[in-house]
Amino acid sequence: MKKELYEMLKTSAEADKSKALLTLNLLGENAIGIGDHSTGDFYKNAEEALSTLGDADDRLTTLKTYFNNIKKVVVGD
């Protein structure tokens, strides 16, 4: 795998992880939008964020497990 592809996949997974953590934080700490949405919507959003977080962590673990040597390649190689 080329370094550029590895970095794109890693960055994408990290961004998804950040979004999921932010969503869970907003839902758990601030309860933003509860008055505007049903509890069903709230639970659905929380479940989706947790699923996204797990998926992102799995992707990062997979990259580390199978392609860890890629990140050691010097840019320009």
N, C-alpha and C positions, 0 to 999 in steps of 0.2 A: 504494500500500500504506500502510495506517495505521501510525503509529509503534509502536503497541502490538503489532501483528502482527510487524513487523520485529524488535522487541526480543525477543519470545517465540521467534522462529525463531533469532535470533542466540544467545540464552542457551541454547537447547536444543543447538545445534551446539557451543558452547563447553563445555557439560557433557559431551557425548559425547567431545569431544577430550580433556578432562581425565581421564575414566575410561579411555580407551584408553591414554593416556600412562602413567597409574598402573599399569595392567595390564601393559604392556610393561616398565615399570621393575621391577615385582615379579617378573615371569617371568625377566627378564634378570639382575637383580642378586641376588635372594634365592632364586630357584628354589623358591618356596613351593609346597608340595604335590607336588613331584616324586615323593617316595616313596609317595604315596597314589594316584597316577594314572600311567597309561601314558605313554610318550613321545608316542604318538599324540594323547592328550588335550592334552599340553603344546603340541605343534605346532599343534593345532587352535585352542587358546586364543590362541596367539600370532598365528596367521593372522587370526582373528576380530578381535583388537584392532587389528592393522594395517589391516584393512579398515574398521573403525569410524573409525580415525584419518583415513584417506584420505577417507572419506565426509564426515566433519565438516569437514575442511579444504576440500573441494569446496563444501560448503554455505556456509561462511563466505566463500569467494572469490566465489561466485555472488551472495550478498547484497551484497558490496562492489561487484562489477561492475555489477549491474543496479539496485540500490536504495540506493546510497551516499548520495544526497541525503536519504533518509528520516531518517537519524540526526541531521541538522541541524535538524529540525523541533522547535520548542519544545513542551514538554509543555503540554497544554491547547489546542493548536491543532487 
